[in-house]
Amino acid sequence: MDTISNRSYSNQTSEGYPVLHLGYADVVLLGRWNGLSNALYSLHKNSSFWVQYDNEDGPVESYTLLNGVVEMEYEGKRHLLDIGEKVDASRYEHIISFYGKTEADFLIEMSAEIFEVGFLETQILQEEADAIASVDGYTYMHSNRIKDYSIEVWKQLELPIESLSILRWGAYFHDIGKRVVPLEILNKPGKLTAEEWRIMKTHTTEGAKIMREHTVEWLADTAFIVEQHHERYDGKGYPYGLKGDEIMLESAIVSVVDAFDAMTTDRVYKKGLSIQEAVKELEDGRGTQFNPIVVDAFIEILKKNQFNWK
């Protein structure tokens, strides 16, 4: 067994193994053997993750199901994985998705330098998310849902795999700017005053600033999603009044999924709409508030899932 690395990891198990506590899974870095990092990936029930293989570099990357019930989806087709089944990511050109029907454990084997850099960066980003959760649990769970369904829309539209990581983190941190908004405004049960609304709207530009100045430098590439996710297709959104194709498609995807989740979630100041009522709102906003291509793709996903929503 090789040493893991000389990097410093902030979270560890009681046995001293570096660990990531994600909202949908826990990842324990077990060690390095023959240049490969080995990790235990514990996927939570009714959660999912996706794999994007980097064909150019040709690294080793495989996922072996150790226990649990998991569906794998590739190019729209799903099948249940067998216990002990090993998925070699290098054999798949497009996105692979895994859906946990129960709690499930995978053994991940991946080229060490690639895995460990990603592990360390994800640990830093998760600490950012945990800081949000500590002051606003709703935003944390909401952001997880937006990330998952934004990825599903990207897949539905068959968009380039190379841009998916940008969408993932931009969607996940789309509301990071709410860190600067006072909780009494975020959770106010009544209508916001003009001044409170002005402060609330700054979460887009403040969030983009956080992303552009982040210690994980590539996160700056996701700032446009944070900045634009409240723009409207008809130009009546904020902060810049962009319209139509001036709004990046990644931002338009987050806008639709974000609005749908907000409409269907109970908050202290409102009762959530039913799925059917929220779909009607999306249809009514198609071409005005929302990009019509994105609305159509998202509703198609809901139909495939029999209008279930996490």
C-alpha positions in Angstrom: 0.0 0.0 0.0 1.3 3.4 -0.9 0.9 6.5 1.3 -2.3 8.4 0.4 -0.4 11.7 -0.1 1.2 14.5 1.8 -1.9 16.6 1.4 -3.9 17.8 4.5 -7.5 16.7 4.8 -9.7 18.5 7.3 -12.2 15.7 8.0 -11.2 12.1 9.0 -12.9 9.0 10.3 -12.1 7.7 13.8 -9.6 5.3 12.1 -7.8 8.3 10.5 -9.1 7.9 6.9 -10.0 11.1 5.1 -13.7 11.4 4.6 -16.2 13.6 2.7 -19.7 14.0 4.1 -21.8 15.0 1.1 -25.5 15.7 1.2 -26.2 12.5 -0.7 -23.2 10.3 0.1 -20.2 9.8 2.3 -16.8 9.1 0.7 -13.9 7.5 2.7 -10.4 7.6 1.1 -9.0 4.2 2.0 -5.5 4.5 0.5 -3.4 4.1 -2.6 -2.4 0.8 -4.2 -0.2 0.6 -7.3 -0.9 4.2 -8.2 -4.7 3.9 -7.7 -6.7 5.6 -5.0 -9.3 3.3 -3.4 -12.4 4.8 -1.8 -15.6 3.6 -0.2 -18.5 5.5 -1.6 -21.7 5.2 0.5 -24.7 6.4 -1.4 -27.8 7.4 0.6 -31.2 5.9 -0.2 -33.1 7.8 -2.9 -30.0 9.7 -3.9 -28.0 9.7 -7.1 -24.6 10.5 -8.6 -23.2 10.7 -12.1 -19.9 9.9 -13.7 -18.2 11.9 -16.5 -15.2 10.1 -17.8 -12.2 12.0 -19.2 -11.4 10.1 -22.4 -8.5 12.3 -23.3 -6.3 11.5 -20.3 -7.3 7.9 -20.2 -7.2 7.4 -16.4 -8.4 4.3 -14.6 -11.9 4.9 -13.1 -14.2 2.1 -11.9 -17.1 1.6 -9.6 -17.9 -1.8 -8.0 -21.2 -2.3 -6.1 -20.6 -3.9 -2.8 -24.1 -3.9 -1.4 -27.5 -2.3 -1.8 -29.9 -1.8 -4.7 -28.8 0.6 -7.4 -30.0 1.4 -10.9 -27.5 2.4 -13.5 -28.7 4.6 -16.4 -26.8 5.1 -19.7 -28.2 6.7 -22.8 -31.8 6.6 -21.3 -31.6 2.9 -20.5 -31.6 1.6 -16.9 -30.8 -1.7 -15.3 -30.2 -2.9 -11.8 -26.6 -3.6 -10.9 -25.6 -7.0 -9.5 -23.7 -7.1 -6.2 -20.0 -7.3 -7.2 -20.6 -5.8 -10.7 -17.8 -3.5 -11.7 -18.5 -0.5 -14.0 -15.4 0.6 -16.0 -16.1 4.2 -16.8 -13.6 4.2 -19.7 -16.0 2.0 -21.7 -18.7 4.7 -21.7 -18.6 7.8 -23.9 -21.5 9.6 -22.3 -22.8 10.3 -18.8 -23.4 7.4 -16.5 -25.9 7.9 -13.7 -26.4 5.8 -10.6 -29.7 5.9 -8.5 -29.7 4.4 -5.0 -33.0 2.6 -4.3 -31.6 1.7 -0.9 -28.4 2.6 1.1 -25.6 1.3 -1.1 -21.8 1.0 -1.0 -19.4 1.2 -3.9 -15.6 0.6 -4.1 -14.1 3.3 -6.3 -10.7 2.7 -8.0 -9.2 5.7 -9.8 -5.9 7.1 -10.9 -4.5 8.5 -7.6 -3.5 12.0 -8.6 -6.9 12.7 -10.3 -8.9 11.3 -7.5 -7.0 13.0 -4.6 -7.0 16.4 -6.2 -10.8 16.1 -6.8 -11.3 14.8 -3.2 -9.4 17.7 -1.6 -11.2 20.3 -3.7 -14.6 18.7 -3.1 -13.8 18.7 0.7 -13.2 22.5 0.5 -16.4 23.0 -1.4 -18.4 20.9 0.9 -17.2 22.9 3.9 -18.6 25.9 2.0 -22.0 24.1 1.7 -21.9 23.0 5.3 -21.5 26.7 6.3 -24.6 27.5 4.4 -26.5 24.6 6.0 -25.5 25.8 9.5 -27.4 29.0 9.0 -30.1 28.0 6.5 -30.9 24.3 6.2 -33.6 24.9 3.5 -31.1 26.5 1.1 -28.7 23.6 1.6 -31.3 20.9 0.7 -32.8 23.1 -2.0 -29.4 23.4 -3.6 -28.9 19.6 -3.7 -32.2 19.2 -5.5 -31.3 21.9 -8.0 -28.0 20.3 -8.7 -29.6 16.9 -9.3 -32.4 18.0 -11.6 -30.2 20.5 -13.5 -28.0 17.5 -14.5 -31.1 15.6 -15.5 -32.1 18.4 -17.8 -28.6 18.6 -19.3 -28.8 14.9 -20.1 -32.3 15.3 -21.5 -31.1 18.0 -23.9 -28.0 15.9 -24.8 -25.7 18.8 -24.2 -21.9 18.4 -24.2 -20.5 16.3 -21.4 -17.5 18.6 -21.0 -19.6 21.4 -19.6 -21.5 19.3 -17.1 -19.1 19.9 -14.1 -19.6 23.6 -14.5 -23.4 23.2 -14.4 -23.1 20.9 -11.4 -21.2 23.3 -9.2 -23.0 26.4 -10.5 -26.3 24.8 -9.7 -25.2 23.6 -6.3 -24.0 27.1 -5.3 -26.5 29.1 -7.2 -27.7 30.7 -3.9 -24.3 31.0 -2.2 -24.8 34.8 -2.2 -27.6 34.4 0.4 -24.8 34.2 2.9 -24.7 38.0 2.9 -28.5 38.4 3.2 -29.8 38.7 6.8 -31.9 35.7 8.0 -34.7 38.0 9.0 -35.0 38.9 5.3 -34.5 35.4 4.0 -37.2 33.9 6.3 -39.6 36.9 6.6 -43.1 35.6 6.6 -44.6 38.6 4.9 -44.0 40.7 1.9 -40.5 42.3 1.6 -40.1 46.1 1.7 -38.5 47.8 -1.3 -35.2 48.0 0.6 -35.4 44.4 1.8 -36.0 43.3 -1.8 -33.1 45.3 -3.0 -30.9 43.5 -0.5 -32.3 40.1 -1.4 -31.6 40.6 -5.1 -27.9 41.2 -4.3 -27.4 37.5 -3.7 -26.8 37.0 -7.4 -24.0 39.5 -7.8 -22.6 38.8 -4.3 -22.7 35.1 -5.0 -20.9 35.5 -8.3 -18.2 37.6 -6.5 -17.7 34.8 -4.0 -17.3 32.3 -6.9 -14.8 34.4 -8.8 -12.7 35.0 -5.7 -12.8 31.4 -4.4 -9.6 29.5 -3.4 -10.7 26.7 -5.8 -9.8 28.8 -8.8 -11.8 26.9 -11.5 -15.0 27.7 -9.5 -14.8 31.1 -11.1 -16.0 29.5 -14.3 -19.3 28.8 -12.7 -19.9 32.4 -11.5 -22.1 33.3 -14.5 -24.7 30.7 -13.4 -24.9 32.2 -9.9 -25.2 35.7 -11.5 -27.8 35.0 -14.1 -30.2 32.4 -12.5 -32.8 35.1 -11.8 -32.7 36.6 -15.3 -35.9 36.1 -17.3 -36.3 35.1 -20.9 -38.4 38.3 -21.6 -35.7 40.5 -20.1 -37.6 41.5 -17.0 -35.3 39.6 -14.6 -32.3 40.7 -12.5 -29.6 41.8 -12.0 -28.9 42.9 -15.6 -32.2 42.4 -17.5 -30.7 39.9 -20.0 -33.2 38.3 -22.3 -33.4 35.3 -24.7 -30.1 33.9 -25.8 -28.2 36.5 -23.8 -28.9 34.2 -20.9 -26.5 31.3 -20.8 -28.3 27.9 -21.2 -26.8 26.6 -17.9 -28.4 29.6 -16.1 -31.7 29.1 -17.9 -31.7 25.5 -16.7 -31.1 26.5 -13.1 -33.7 29.2 -13.4 -36.5 26.7 -14.3 -35.5 24.0 -11.8 -35.0 26.6 -9.0 -38.4 28.2 -9.6 -40.2 24.8 -9.7 -38.5 23.7 -6.4 -39.4 27.0 -4.7 -43.0 26.7 -5.9 -43.4 23.1 -4.6 -41.7 23.5 -1.2 -43.4 24.5 2.0 -41.8 27.5 3.7 -42.6 29.3 6.9 -44.3 32.0 4.9 -46.2 29.9 2.3 -47.6 26.5 1.5 -46.1 24.8 -1.5 -48.0 24.2 -4.7 -48.9 20.7 -6.0 -46.7 19.3 -8.7 -49.6 19.8 -11.2 -50.0 23.5 -10.2 -46.3 24.1 -10.5 -46.1 22.5 -13.9 -49.0 24.8 -15.0 -47.0 27.8 -13.8 -44.0 26.7 -15.8 -46.2 26.2 -18.9 -47.7 29.7 -18.4 -44.2 31.2 -18.0 -42.8 29.4 -21.1 -41.3 32.0 -23.4 -41.8 34.9 -21.0 -40.1 34.0 -17.6 -38.5 30.8 -18.8 -36.5 29.5 -21.8 -39.1 27.3 -23.7 -36.6 24.6 -24.6 -35.7 24.1 -20.9 -39.3 24.1 -19.8 -40.1 21.4 -22.4 -37.1 19.3 -21.3 -37.9 19.6 -17.6 -41.5 18.7 -18.0 -40.5 15.7 -20.1 -38.3 14.5 -17.2 -41.2 14.9 -14.7 -43.4 12.8 -17.0 -40.8 10.1 -17.1 -40.7 10.1 -13.3 -44.5 10.0 -13.1 -44.4 13.6 -11.8 -42.6 12.6 -8.6 -40.3 15.3 -7.1 -37.7 14.8 -4.4 
